[in-house]
Amino acid sequence: MANLDPRIEAVRARYDLAREDFWQIPQNKQWVCKHAALEVVATKANVEWAAPQIIQADTGGGIAVMIATGKMGERIEWATGEASPKNNKNSYPWAMAEKRAKDRVVLKLVGIHGLVYSE
């Protein structure tokens, strides 16, 4: 298994995540972090969440799009989360959209968004 980028390793160590919480996509070597690990980071970092902003709501059509906003100290970040039949095969689009939005916010707040995707 390849070594983590030093910026990713610093976040892993700071929040006491397991090495197994990160893996690489074989085809493009992109790093991915498990969703559960990002929830641990959000808790340990005391991320404060605002209510989501709903952008598109079509539960019957399997479409959910929202913006999540999180605050860590003085830093505030927001991100979109989306689920539709084009990118989600699960029957719970709202949970998937929330997971995607929150994971992206956590990655931004700890400084590794763009280096790591969420699972």
Buried (B, 14 or more C-beta within 10 A) or exposed (E): EEEBBEEBBBBBEEBEBEEEBBBEEEEEEEBBBBBEBBBBBBEEBEBEEEEBEEBEBEEEEBBBBBBBBBBBEEEBBBBBBBBBEEEBEEEBBBBBBBBBBBBBBBBBBBEBBEBBBBB
